[in-house]
Amino acid sequence: MKKLFLSLSLLIGVGIGMAHATPQDDFQAGNKFYEAGEYDKAIESYLSAVKQGYEGVSLDYNLGNSYFKQGQRGNAVLWYQRALRMDPRDPDIQFNLSLAQSHLKDEEPSWLENLIFFFTERELGWVVMALVWIFFGLLGSLLLGWISSEGWPPVVLWTSGSLLLISSLWFGTRLAWGAKPYAIVVGPPGEVRNGPGPEYAVGFTIPEGSRVIVLNTRPDWFQVGIPQQGLKGWMPNKDVQPI
Amino acid sequence: MKIGNVIPAKAGIQVLVMLFALPLFALADPTINARLSASQIALNESATLTIEISGVSDLREAPNLNLPDFQVQNAGQTSSYQFVNGQTSSMVTFNYVLTPTRTGTLTIPALTLQNGGNSYTTQPLTLVVTSSPQNSNAQAPTQQAPAGDDSVPSEGLRPVFMTAKVDKSKTYVGQQVLLTVQFLRRPNIALAAQPRYREPDMTGFVVEPLKQQEYTTNFNGIPYVVTELRYALFPTTDGDFAIGNASIDVGLRSNFDPFDPNSIFQNFFNQGQMMKLNTRAIPIQVRALPKSKPDGFSGAVGRFKISAKVDSNTPEVGKPFNLIVKIEGVGNIKAIREPVIPEMRSFRRYETLSDTKINTEGKFVYGSKEFKVLLIPQVSGSVSIPPLSFSYFNPDQHQYVSDTTSAISLQVKPGNLSASNPDRPSVTGTVDQAEQGIHVVEKDIRFIKSGKIRPLRMPLGRNIGFWLLGALPPLFALTAAITVFQSRRRQQRAGFYRSKEALSRAKKDLKKAKKLLNDADSNPFYGSLYAALVGYLANKLGLSASGVVWKDIEERLLQKNVDDELRTRVREIWDETDMARFGITTFSIEDKQKSLVKTEDVLTRLNKLI
């Protein structure tokens, strides 16, 4: 009864405020629906905020939670992965993602991938930016004779230069890996066909929540690859969502 | 009332076999018919489905029932045979108790029986299932029959007769009614053929046949051999019912008037005589159970008790064991449903198996039903299985009764949880944690977050402003490097750069002179012309402009192969500007204009030569 009352209150509240519902309102409404166990309505509210051009670790994470509660593991993994890109060191996201992927085998990323994605693109970018300003500013000033070439400036110059080299390589690799067209299988039964159409035979199946790489696109179909297994095939694009 | 000695059971079984063994000579056409005991019941009530199959000589198995909307309980099978004018007819009746699992109008599809290459199909049946109990009097069978006479005063004088009686005419739904059918004959009456017995119609009841009895008794001093058939009947719905009449066809060897007690002695050499004996229909009034049903009541009526135990003394995490819940007592044991077992988060629960043991030796059905619930401990340490309750209706006390077990405390040892649950995540809940006293009761995702959300940001890698901002320091450093490089290079090749830039510097002075052309004072104008000429020559010829004299210039011009005419013109300008600077001569604007043109011309020509 209490749950029913809460649902009705939320529905009325959301209905009244629909005309002026901001993404923040949608997010808060989604949280309330989630706490009331109305996961389908929570998803609807969260997605409304997403469609209005908003993002956030909490938004993606909560969407993952809602899909998980709905039993949609593929979508749960998708949104946890998206949240992880914004905050790769968040233990809650990591924990829930591992639960959502517990039915999968060989989904653990390599140590190199873990290292590369330890920082977000934004974190690495601003670190590189700071080092660029320190190193090149110091270098230019030394060349022009604005500061002394003895004492701390050379030490700072070499240190910042070394760090800049490492961080630039890291940042570049992070950008390159981040640009890979990774996608998550969100729809069962995960049938991968030998061609872009239902008339082609199923080559292999892949469980919901698995990560694939989109190699090619056709209307309504994605060519996907699984590098670890050396497999590739075609899936309906509704069953595969880019991260 | 039972009088006389009971015949040993083994002999009774032989009589039973004899009674129901039947030679089949000719059979009528097969037919199959299905009917329900009620057309409308409540969700927690039951209805009896009766399938009658006649004219089938070799029925090997019961019809296959696939009714997903019901819990189906087999309520027994009866057979009857008739021999009329040389034609034998047989009928096999299957009874099932159907308990609906949902409300609505449920359909029992047509049932097909395959026999001898032919198929026979019943008509589909519908049953309306409501959420609350209905007054089922309207739906109950309206069979009304005269009151049964369970005594034998009149028949007691006859050589053979049969009776039927019940132990109660008013009962509750689910309460046992004992139906006793007796066939009595005098000991000196021999049977010419095997009797053919037809069971009474017991629609509306779950029938549990009890053990047949064989004994002798006396009526008015006359001995009788009694074959007694007992049935435990459990009404499935409330209402007025009637147990139909049982009948038996019996052939007597002696020639007598069955209604004359003395005729048996008149002519016993005569051939056998067929006669048909019938019992009377017996009305039964079935009352509904009180509405104040306790939680967990699943329809059990009688007297029961519940007990629970586990079959493992050393439970271990990940190692399965059975929780054995036993319900025993008097009543329809087969119909007992699994008691409600509360959710136990310390255990993972799997399927339940049941085992029924009933005893039909006496006048009541009694026994036990065991439910084995497979459990796998999820955590180690002290855990307990909560008390379990079983509610039933006690018809003697006319009230509901609940029996409850005690909680079972277990000391679960650590074990390998993931080995028994391959689909279980191994993120947390390890044995180590359990050993340290952390009891992971249930794995679930962590709760939602309430952080802020923001408008979608462009990825840093695609932000042009970011890259431009990052490009500034390198550009600054590059510019500094170029500046330093050029500065050093200029220092190293100062003469070259002086010569190279001599004309451009002279042009600057000429430009300055043009601006001074109209000034009344000629000194600044000619000063600029002088600076342009002398500066040019000093820069080109590698001399110091401040202390240069004409002699040095002329020598250098000669070395550069400047002809006389041009040197003369240079000298003229030199002198002219010298005189003007020191105020020796006054100049008009035209003069200054000519001097300017001349100087430009000379510088241009010189620049081509040196």
HADDOCK unambig.tbl for C-alpha pairs under 7 A between the chains (distance, minus, plus):
assign (segid A and resid 24 and name CA) (segid B and resid 453 and name CA) 6.94 0.50 0.50
assign (segid A and resid 53 and name CA) (segid B and resid 455 and name CA) 5.77 0.50 0.50
assign (segid A and resid 53 and name CA) (segid B and resid 456 and name CA) 5.41 0.50 0.50
assign (segid A and resid 54 and name CA) (segid B and resid 453 and name CA) 6.47 0.50 0.50
assign (segid A and resid 54 and name CA) (segid B and resid 454 and name CA) 5.36 0.50 0.50
assign (segid A and resid 54 and name CA) (segid B and resid 455 and name CA) 4.23 0.50 0.50
assign (segid A and resid 54 and name CA) (segid B and resid 456 and name CA) 4.87 0.50 0.50
assign (segid A and resid 55 and name CA) (segid B and resid 453 and name CA) 5.58 0.50 0.50
assign (segid A and resid 55 and name CA) (segid B and resid 454 and name CA) 5.55 0.50 0.50
assign (segid A and resid 55 and name CA) (segid B and resid 455 and name CA) 6.02 0.50 0.50
assign (segid A and resid 55 and name CA) (segid B and resid 456 and name CA) 5.30 0.50 0.50
assign (segid A and resid 56 and name CA) (segid B and resid 452 and name CA) 6.73 0.50 0.50
assign (segid A and resid 56 and name CA) (segid B and resid 453 and name CA) 4.56 0.50 0.50
assign (segid A and resid 56 and name CA) (segid B and resid 454 and name CA) 6.24 0.50 0.50
assign (segid A and resid 58 and name CA) (segid B and resid 449 and name CA) 5.16 0.50 0.50
assign (segid A and resid 58 and name CA) (segid B and resid 450 and name CA) 6.17 0.50 0.50
assign (segid A and resid 58 and name CA) (segid B and resid 451 and name CA) 5.40 0.50 0.50
assign (segid A and resid 59 and name CA) (segid B and resid 453 and name CA) 6.72 0.50 0.50
assign (segid A and resid 62 and name CA) (segid B and resid 448 and name CA) 5.12 0.50 0.50
assign (segid A and resid 62 and name CA) (segid B and resid 449 and name CA) 6.49 0.50 0.50
assign (segid A and resid 65 and name CA) (segid B and resid 448 and name CA) 6.81 0.50 0.50
assign (segid A and resid 92 and name CA) (segid B and resid 446 and name CA) 6.30 0.50 0.50
assign (segid A and resid 96 and name CA) (segid B and resid 445 and name CA) 5.11 0.50 0.50
assign (segid A and resid 96 and name CA) (segid B and resid 446 and name CA) 6.39 0.50 0.50
assign (segid A and resid 99 and name CA) (segid B and resid 425 and name CA) 6.11 0.50 0.50
assign (segid A and resid 99 and name CA) (segid B and resid 445 and name CA) 6.91 0.50 0.50
assign (segid A and resid 102 and name CA) (segid B and resid 423 and name CA) 6.67 0.50 0.50
assign (segid A and resid 102 and name CA) (segid B and resid 424 and name CA) 6.82 0.50 0.50
assign (segid A and resid 102 and name CA) (segid B and resid 425 and name CA) 5.28 0.50 0.50
assign (segid A and resid 103 and name CA) (segid B and resid 423 and name CA) 5.88 0.50 0.50
assign (segid A and resid 121 and name CA) (segid B and resid 460 and name CA) 6.92 0.50 0.50
assign (segid A and resid 122 and name CA) (segid B and resid 460 and name CA) 6.02 0.50 0.50
assign (segid A and resid 125 and name CA) (segid B and resid 460 and name CA) 6.96 0.50 0.50
assign (segid A and resid 129 and name CA) (segid B and resid 470 and name CA) 5.83 0.50 0.50
assign (segid A and resid 132 and name CA) (segid B and resid 470 and name CA) 6.70 0.50 0.50
assign (segid A and resid 132 and name CA) (segid B and resid 473 and name CA) 6.68 0.50 0.50
assign (segid A and resid 133 and name CA) (segid B and resid 473 and name CA) 5.49 0.50 0.50
assign (segid A and resid 136 and name CA) (segid B and resid 473 and name CA) 5.14 0.50 0.50
assign (segid A and resid 136 and name CA) (segid B and resid 474 and name CA) 5.46 0.50 0.50
assign (segid A and resid 136 and name CA) (segid B and resid 477 and name CA) 5.62 0.50 0.50
assign (segid A and resid 137 and name CA) (segid B and resid 473 and name CA) 5.62 0.50 0.50
assign (segid A and resid 137 and name CA) (segid B and resid 477 and name CA) 6.61 0.50 0.50
assign (segid A and resid 139 and name CA) (segid B and resid 477 and name CA) 6.00 0.50 0.50
assign (segid A and resid 140 and name CA) (segid B and resid 476 and name CA) 6.12 0.50 0.50
assign (segid A and resid 140 and name CA) (segid B and resid 477 and name CA) 3.92 0.50 0.50
assign (segid A and resid 140 and name CA) (segid B and resid 480 and name CA) 5.36 0.50 0.50
assign (segid A and resid 143 and name CA) (segid B and resid 480 and name CA) 5.97 0.50 0.50
assign (segid A and resid 143 and name CA) (segid B and resid 481 and name CA) 6.13 0.50 0.50
assign (segid A and resid 143 and name CA) (segid B and resid 484 and name CA) 6.72 0.50 0.50
assign (segid A and resid 144 and name CA) (segid B and resid 480 and name CA) 5.76 0.50 0.50
assign (segid A and resid 144 and name CA) (segid B and resid 484 and name CA) 6.67 0.50 0.50
assign (segid A and resid 175 and name CA) (segid B and resid 461 and name CA) 6.82 0.50 0.50
